[in-house]
Amino acid sequence: MVITPKAAMIVAVCTSAKLPEPHMLLIMTYRIPVESWVLEFPGGVNDGNDIESCALRELKEETGYVGKIRANQEALVGFTDPWKSDDDNAIIYVDIDLDNEANINPLQKLEPEENIKVIMVPIRNLKKEIEKLVKEKGLKVCNNVWAFAEGLELSQSLKL
């Protein structure tokens, strides 16, 4: 049975001739239930189109950036909290060329109730960069971002 994802979670890698290394695009969103700004991946609800179109639309709306879907990926649907709901999403990998003219002065297209700040952090030390943001800005971190950073650090320590 094929499941159509209800939402897209966007893992966006930013590159530029001006950056010494690739950066991860993340967002900070104020979340009322935890009464704090939360570091998250961009993403949003699938409006019935294909999940890749949903991801690119949400990326543009939430961050102002345009990107390209990374080639040869199959969007696996994962459940966010299967013990309490059937909410699911697909992780979509997107490459953002910051030197692309469309990304020079990105403009968000937020809904009136949205308050989103865009942040880029070096991928190489993603976990340390997140820990620094938590300490300096008092952010909380969405579990999927933290798990991604932990997985990246593990793969680097194992030299995979």
QUIPEMO-V186916 format. One line per field, one symbol per residue. ss: DSSP state (h for helix, s for strand, l for the rest). psi: psi as a letter, one per 20 degrees, with the letter a starting at -180 (. if undefined). burial: I if it has 24 or more other ideal C-beta (glycine too) atoms within 12 Angstrom, else O. A space follows every 10 residues. Layout:
ss->???
psi->???
burial->???
This chain:
ss->llllllssss ssssslllll llssssssss shhhlsssss lsssslllll hhhhhhhhhh hhhllllssl llllllsssl lllllllsss ssssssslll hhhlllllll lllllsssss sslllhhhhh hhhhhhhlls slhhhhhhhh hhhhhhhlll
psi->ppppqirppo opppqqhipi rqqpprqppp oghjlrpppr qqrrppjiaq hgggghghgg ghhiqqappp qlqpoppqpg miiirkprrp ppppppoiip hijgmppqmq qhiqnpppqp qphglgghhg hgggghikqr pphhgghggg gggghghil.
burial->OOOOIIIIII IIIIIOOOOO OIIIIIIIIO OOOOOOIIII IIIIOIOOOO IIOIIIIIII IIIIIIIIIO OOOOIOIOOI OOOOOOOIII IIIIIIIIOO OOIOOIOOOO OOOOOIIIII IIIOOIIOII OOIIOOOOIO IIOIIIOIIO OIOOOOOOOO
